[in-house]
Structures are given as C-alpha cells and as structure tokens.
C-alpha cells in the first residue's frame, strides 16, 4: 500500500511519520524601538523573585548581608517616596554592584530589587541597554531612562572599547540625574574588559565606572548544579523530533541551522524571536569552534532562560541506536564550547551559558517522560 503524499505543511497521514515542526531559523522578528523600552522589565523566569524567596546560605554570610543592603535600597526607592527638588541638598543615589560566580542568585536579588521598586525600575541585560542606545540614540535613551528611579543592569560585561565608553557615559549621566543604579556581573568592575581588549587603554573609563559602585561580593555555589543534569543520558534524535512534533509551540532545527540564522538576526531581537516558542529542539549538536557564533549562542541561551523555554538536545550519534555520549550528558554539554574559549576572556559568559543550558535541557528531558513518548 502506498503512503499518502505529504500535505503543504510537510505532514502525512502515516501515523509513523512525525508531523513537520516549524523551525526557529524561519522566524525573523521585527522589533520597533518602543518595544525595546517596554521590554525593560524583569524576565518571566524571575517573575516571582522577591527578597523573601531568596534562600541565603548561612555558610556564605555575604549572601545575607547583600540581601539586607538591597532591602535598604529597595525601601529607599520604593513607590511613594518623594524625590527631592532639583536644587535641594541630597545624597547621591545608591549604586550597587553585585559580583560573584554564576548560579549564586545575583539575578534573583537584582530582580527582587526591581520588583520592590515597581514600575519606576528599568531592568535589562547589559546588551539590551547597548541595543537600546543603538535603536533610540544616546540622548533619547538617557531621557527615557532618567524617568526611572532605578536602572538595573544584569550581566554587566564589556566586550569592546566602544561599549566601555558608551556605558561609562550613560551611567554618569543617569547618576547625575539622580537615578539609582544596580548591576550584576561575574567580574569585579575594575577588571571589566580584562582579557578581551586592551583594557589598559581605557583604564580611566573603567575606573570611573568602578568608582560609582558600592561593590558587594556574593559568594556561594551554583544552585543550578544538580547531579541529575550532569548524569543524564543522551536523547536520540528521533525522540527529540517526536517530542517536538507533539508539543504545541515547539521548534525543531539542527544546531548549524540555528547558528547560521543567528548570524543574520541582531541580538536585540532574539527575545522577540521566542515570543510564542514553548520548546526549542536541536539536533546535530556539536562543539562550536567559532567565537562569534559561540557568543551569539550565549545570548540565545540567556533569552531562553529568561523565558523558561525548555530545550531538547541530541547529537548525530544519539540518533543512531540511542548514542553513547549525547549532548545532554554532563560531558557533552560542557564540551559545547572549546577548551580555549573556556580559558579565554569570555570564559565566564560561557560557563554561565553552560549552567543555564544544563538546567533548560533537564526541563526538556522531563517532557520525554510522559506516556506518549
């Protein structure tokens, strides 16, 4: 008996053939500048983050002291507090910089502060603010952010000299207008840019930024590190495809297709690209050896994590007889970036991405444990 031909969507009536799933590489979002401003709010993943839900580890006293200091700042900036007049004598607006390893809860604390301040807080990653300047222009960005009591900057990193000068000037003008600042990073402010460009040539700019912040070290271990993530077995490619086909809102691509697509989409649009995506399935996963491609992938992982989008991962080997070292195993996830990258100037970005991707991969793996798979 001859199988029915596929329809226009690539689907067939053969129940053994999974229906065609849309590709992430086919999504090309259009993002107006007004949306970039509207999106400066805490991400969905941290919608419920509050100081009261942060579990400070007594073994790391810096966690508790940071919570206490941020609660003070939140109370100072809370809705209903009246700003002093332009010519009134006043203290400088607070500027907090949280330094620490990935997975210690810095973003939880930063979003908790933003929630405490409410609509008068702007919240975004470092790259989102630089993208905003590119879309609106510098002065329009300053004017828009100056209407806020607090500007929160997550994942503060300096990847090139232009960003150093830009952010130094932006922070200076916002602080001069009385806007409070709060930032997180895996790098002390005096070391920003180290290992990525000739930081010594821009030392004055870097030191000027560092001088503006009250630095708070947040010690601890990566809370996302779970044995179940590092010990998980690979997923066969056919299972990944079948789960994606049965999951409304899923996308299915090879890693190379996504990497090629990201090359033509500005990072400011990665979030919009995921607007109605509920699951991202990737096959043919392999180590990424090109630095620019790896950094774009890091941004995509951050946006997936912000939106709690599960990920399914399979390598080529996993599609044949189940595989022997699939990408959802601890070793394979950790080898997504080369050893040279993990030792280089962007290493903290890569380790953050691996931490987050491991968590999202386990969320995706949970979807395969239903009776329909």
C-alpha positions as CSV (number, residue, x, y, z in Angstrom):
1,X,0.0,0.0,0.0
2,X,1.4,3.4,-1.0
3,X,1.6,6.0,1.8
4,X,-0.4,9.2,1.3
5,X,1.7,12.1,-0.1
6,X,2.6,14.9,2.4
7,X,0.4,18.0,2.6
8,X,1.6,21.5,2.1
9,X,3.0,21.7,5.6
10,X,5.1,18.6,5.1
11,X,2.7,16.3,7.1
12,X,1.5,12.9,6.0
13,X,-1.4,10.7,7.1
14,X,1.1,8.0,8.1
15,X,1.0,7.8,11.9
16,X,4.6,6.6,12.0
17,X,5.8,9.8,10.4
18,X,6.1,12.7,12.8
19,X,4.4,15.9,11.6
20,X,6.6,18.7,10.4
21,X,7.6,21.2,13.1
22,X,8.3,24.8,12.4
23,X,11.9,25.9,12.5
24,X,13.4,28.6,14.8
25,X,15.5,29.5,11.8
26,X,12.4,30.6,9.9
27,X,11.4,33.2,12.5
28,X,12.5,36.7,11.6
29,X,11.1,39.1,14.2
30,X,10.5,42.9,13.6
31,X,11.1,44.8,16.8
32,X,10.2,48.5,17.0
33,X,12.3,50.7,19.3
34,X,9.2,51.2,21.6
35,X,9.3,47.5,22.3
36,X,12.9,47.7,23.5
37,X,11.8,50.1,26.1
38,X,8.7,48.2,27.1
39,X,10.8,45.0,27.5
40,X,13.0,46.6,30.2
41,X,11.2,44.6,32.9
42,X,12.3,41.5,35.0
43,X,12.2,38.3,32.9
44,X,9.5,35.7,33.2
45,X,11.8,33.3,34.9
46,X,12.1,35.7,37.8
47,X,8.5,36.9,37.9
48,X,8.1,35.7,41.5
49,X,11.5,36.6,42.7
50,X,11.4,38.5,46.0
51,X,13.9,39.1,48.8
52,X,11.7,36.8,51.0
53,X,12.1,33.9,48.5
54,X,15.9,34.2,48.3
55,X,17.4,31.4,50.4
56,X,20.6,32.8,51.8
57,X,23.1,30.1,52.7
58,X,24.5,30.5,56.2
59,X,27.7,29.1,55.0
60,X,28.2,32.2,52.9
61,X,27.5,35.2,55.1
62,X,27.9,37.6,52.1
63,X,24.5,36.4,50.7
64,X,22.7,37.5,53.8
65,X,24.5,40.9,54.0
66,X,23.7,41.5,50.4
67,X,20.0,40.8,50.9
68,X,19.9,43.2,53.9
69,X,21.7,46.0,51.9
70,X,19.4,45.6,48.9
71,X,16.3,45.7,51.1
72,X,17.5,49.1,52.4
73,X,17.9,50.3,48.9
74,X,14.5,49.0,47.9
75,X,12.9,50.8,50.8
76,X,14.7,54.0,49.9
77,X,13.4,53.8,46.3
78,X,10.0,52.3,47.0
79,X,6.8,53.7,45.4
80,X,5.5,56.7,47.3
81,X,8.9,58.0,48.3
82,X,9.1,61.7,47.1
83,X,12.1,62.8,45.1
84,X,13.8,65.9,46.3
85,X,13.7,69.0,44.2
86,X,16.3,69.8,41.7
87,X,18.1,72.3,43.9
88,X,17.5,70.5,47.2
89,X,20.5,69.2,49.1
90,X,20.5,65.4,48.7
91,X,22.7,62.4,48.9
92,X,23.9,60.7,45.8
93,X,21.6,58.0,44.5
94,X,22.7,54.5,45.5
95,X,24.7,52.4,43.0
96,X,25.2,48.7,43.9
97,X,27.4,46.3,42.0
98,X,27.0,42.6,42.8
99,X,30.0,40.4,41.9
100,X,30.0,36.6,42.2
101,X,30.1,33.4,40.3
102,X,27.3,32.1,38.1
103,X,24.4,30.5,39.8
104,X,24.7,32.2,43.2
105,X,21.4,34.1,42.9
106,X,22.6,37.5,41.8
107,X,19.9,37.8,39.2
108,X,17.3,36.7,41.7
109,X,18.5,39.5,44.0
110,X,18.5,42.1,41.2
111,X,15.0,41.2,40.1
112,X,13.9,41.3,43.7
113,X,15.1,44.9,43.9
114,X,13.4,45.8,40.7
115,X,10.1,44.3,42.0
116,X,10.5,46.2,45.3
117,X,10.7,49.5,43.3
118,X,8.0,48.6,40.9
119,X,7.2,50.4,37.6
120,X,9.8,53.0,38.5
121,X,12.5,50.4,37.8
122,X,14.0,49.6,34.4
123,X,15.5,46.1,34.1
124,X,17.7,44.7,31.3
125,X,20.9,42.9,30.5
126,X,24.0,44.9,29.5
127,X,23.5,44.1,25.9
128,X,19.8,45.2,26.0
129,X,20.9,48.7,27.1
130,X,23.6,49.0,24.4
131,X,21.0,47.8,21.8
132,X,18.6,50.5,23.2
133,X,21.2,53.2,22.5
134,X,21.7,51.9,19.0
135,X,17.9,52.0,18.3
136,X,17.0,55.3,20.0
137,X,20.2,57.2,20.0
138,X,22.2,58.1,23.1
139,X,20.3,61.2,24.3
140,X,16.9,59.7,23.8
141,X,18.0,56.7,25.8
142,X,19.2,58.9,28.7
143,X,15.9,60.9,28.6
144,X,13.8,57.7,28.7
145,X,15.8,56.0,31.5
146,X,16.0,59.2,33.5
147,X,12.3,59.0,34.2
148,X,13.0,55.9,36.3
149,X,14.1,55.8,40.0
150,X,16.3,52.7,39.4
151,X,18.1,51.2,36.4
152,X,19.1,47.5,36.8
153,X,21.8,46.1,34.6
154,X,22.2,42.3,34.6
155,X,25.3,40.5,33.3
156,X,27.5,43.6,33.1
157,X,30.3,42.8,30.7
158,X,32.5,44.9,28.4
159,X,33.3,43.2,25.2
160,X,34.9,46.1,23.3
161,X,36.2,49.6,23.9
162,X,33.1,51.2,22.3
163,X,30.9,49.6,25.0
164,X,33.3,50.8,27.7
165,X,32.9,54.5,26.7
166,X,29.2,54.2,26.0
167,X,28.2,52.6,29.3
168,X,30.6,54.9,31.3
169,X,28.9,58.0,29.8
170,X,25.4,56.5,30.2
171,X,25.9,55.7,33.8
172,X,27.4,59.1,34.5
173,X,24.5,61.0,33.0
174,X,21.9,58.8,34.7
175,X,23.6,59.2,38.1
176,X,23.9,62.9,37.6
177,X,20.1,63.0,37.1
178,X,19.6,61.1,40.4
179,X,18.8,57.7,39.0
180,X,19.9,54.8,41.3
181,X,21.9,52.0,39.7
182,X,22.2,48.3,40.4
183,X,24.3,45.8,38.4
184,X,25.4,42.2,38.5
185,X,28.5,40.6,36.9
186,X,30.9,37.8,37.3
187,X,33.8,40.3,37.1
188,X,34.8,43.0,39.5
189,X,34.2,46.4,38.0
190,X,37.9,47.3,37.9
191,X,38.6,44.1,35.9
192,X,35.9,44.6,33.2
193,X,37.3,44.1,29.7
194,X,40.2,42.1,31.0
195,X,41.4,39.6,28.5
196,X,39.1,40.8,25.7
197,X,40.6,44.0,24.5
198,X,43.4,46.4,25.6
199,X,41.7,47.3,28.8
200,X,44.7,49.4,30.0
201,X,44.0,51.8,27.1
202,X,40.6,52.5,28.7
203,X,41.6,52.3,32.3
204,X,40.3,55.7,33.2
205,X,36.8,54.9,31.8
206,X,36.8,51.5,33.6
207,X,38.0,53.1,36.9
208,X,35.4,55.9,36.6
209,X,32.6,53.2,36.4
210,X,34.1,51.2,39.3
211,X,34.2,54.3,41.5
212,X,30.5,54.8,41.1
213,X,29.5,51.5,42.6
214,X,29.3,50.1,46.1
215,X,30.7,46.6,45.4
216,X,29.1,43.6,47.1
217,X,30.6,40.2,46.8
218,X,28.1,37.3,46.6
219,X,29.8,34.1,47.4
220,X,28.3,30.6,47.0
221,X,27.9,27.6,44.8
222,X,25.9,27.3,41.5
223,X,22.4,26.4,42.7
224,X,21.6,25.0,39.2
225,X,24.3,22.3,39.6
226,X,22.3,19.1,40.1
227,X,23.6,15.5,39.7
228,X,20.6,14.8,37.5
229,X,21.8,17.2,34.9
230,X,25.4,16.0,34.8
231,X,24.4,12.3,34.8
232,X,21.6,12.5,32.3
233,X,21.9,10.2,29.2
234,X,21.7,11.4,25.6
235,X,18.4,11.7,23.8
236,X,18.1,10.0,20.4
237,X,17.3,12.5,17.5
238,X,14.1,10.6,16.7
239,X,12.8,11.1,20.2
240,X,13.7,14.8,20.1
241,X,11.8,15.1,16.8
242,X,8.8,13.2,18.1
243,X,8.5,15.2,21.3
244,X,8.8,18.5,19.4
245,X,6.1,17.3,16.9
246,X,3.7,16.6,19.8
247,X,4.4,19.9,21.7
248,X,2.4,23.0,20.6
249,X,4.7,25.9,20.1
250,X,7.9,23.8,19.6
251,X,10.6,24.4,17.1
252,X,13.0,21.9,15.6
253,X,16.3,22.7,13.9
254,X,19.8,21.5,13.6
255,X,22.4,23.4,15.7
256,X,24.1,24.6,12.5
257,X,20.8,25.9,11.1
258,X,20.3,28.0,14.2
259,X,23.8,29.3,14.3
260,X,23.5,30.3,10.7
261,X,20.2,32.1,11.4
262,X,21.6,33.9,14.4
263,X,24.3,35.4,12.2
264,X,21.6,37.4,10.3
265,X,19.4,38.4,13.3
266,X,20.5,41.2,15.7
267,X,20.9,40.0,19.3
268,X,18.3,42.6,20.4
269,X,15.7,40.6,18.5
270,X,16.5,37.2,20.0
271,X,13.9,37.6,22.7
272,X,11.2,38.6,20.2
273,X,12.1,35.5,18.1
274,X,11.0,33.4,21.1
275,X,7.7,35.2,21.7
276,X,5.4,32.2,21.1
277,X,8.0,29.4,21.3
278,X,7.4,26.9,24.1
279,X,10.2,24.4,23.4
280,X,13.4,24.5,21.4
281,X,14.6,21.2,20.0
282,X,18.1,21.0,18.5
283,X,19.7,18.0,16.6
284,X,23.2,17.6,15.4
285,X,24.7,19.4,18.4
286,X,28.4,19.6,18.3
287,X,31.2,21.8,19.8
288,X,31.1,25.4,18.5
289,X,34.5,26.5,17.4
290,X,33.9,30.0,16.1
291,X,34.0,32.6,18.8
292,X,31.5,35.0,17.3
293,X,29.0,32.1,16.7
294,X,29.5,30.9,20.3
295,X,28.8,34.4,21.7
296,X,25.6,34.7,19.7
297,X,24.6,31.3,21.1
298,X,25.3,32.5,24.6
299,X,22.8,35.4,24.1
300,X,20.2,33.0,22.8
301,X,20.6,30.7,25.8
302,X,20.2,33.8,28.1
303,X,16.9,34.7,26.4
304,X,15.7,31.1,26.6
305,X,16.5,31.0,30.3
306,X,14.7,34.4,30.8
307,X,11.6,32.9,29.3
308,X,11.8,29.4,30.8
309,X,11.8,27.7,27.4
310,X,12.8,24.1,27.8
311,X,15.5,22.7,25.4
312,X,15.9,19.2,23.9
313,X,19.4,18.4,22.6
314,X,20.6,15.5,20.5
315,X,23.8,14.9,18.7
316,X,24.3,12.9,15.5
317,X,25.4,9.8,17.3
318,X,22.4,9.9,19.6
319,X,20.1,9.4,16.6
320,X,21.6,6.0,15.9
321,X,20.8,3.4,18.4
322,X,20.5,5.9,21.3
323,X,24.0,7.2,21.2
324,X,26.9,6.9,23.6
325,X,27.8,10.4,24.6
326,X,24.9,12.7,23.8
327,X,24.9,16.4,24.3
328,X,22.5,16.3,27.3
329,X,25.1,14.4,29.3
330,X,27.3,16.4,31.5
331,X,30.4,15.9,29.5
332,X,28.8,16.7,26.2
333,X,27.1,19.9,27.5
334,X,30.4,21.1,28.9
335,X,32.1,20.5,25.5
336,X,29.7,22.7,23.6
337,X,32.4,25.4,23.8
338,X,36.1,24.7,23.2
339,X,38.7,24.5,25.9
340,X,40.3,27.6,24.5
341,X,37.1,29.5,24.9
342,X,36.6,28.3,28.4
343,X,40.0,29.6,29.3
344,X,39.7,32.9,27.5
345,X,38.4,36.4,28.2
346,X,34.8,35.4,27.7
347,X,35.0,32.3,29.9
348,X,32.5,33.5,32.5
349,X,29.9,34.1,29.8
350,X,30.4,30.6,28.5
351,X,30.2,29.0,32.0
352,X,27.0,30.9,32.7
353,X,25.5,29.6,29.4
354,X,26.5,26.0,30.2
355,X,25.0,26.3,33.7
356,X,21.7,27.7,32.3
357,X,21.6,25.3,29.3
358,X,22.0,22.3,31.6
359,X,19.0,23.4,33.6
360,X,16.9,24.0,30.4
361,X,18.0,20.6,29.0
362,X,16.7,18.9,32.1
363,X,13.4,20.7,31.8
364,X,13.2,19.5,28.3
365,X,14.1,16.0,29.2
366,X,11.2,15.9,31.7
367,X,8.9,16.3,28.7
368,X,10.1,13.0,27.3
369,X,8.9,11.1,30.4
370,X,5.2,11.3,29.5
371,X,3.4,8.1,28.5
372,X,3.0,9.5,24.9
373,X,6.8,9.4,24.2
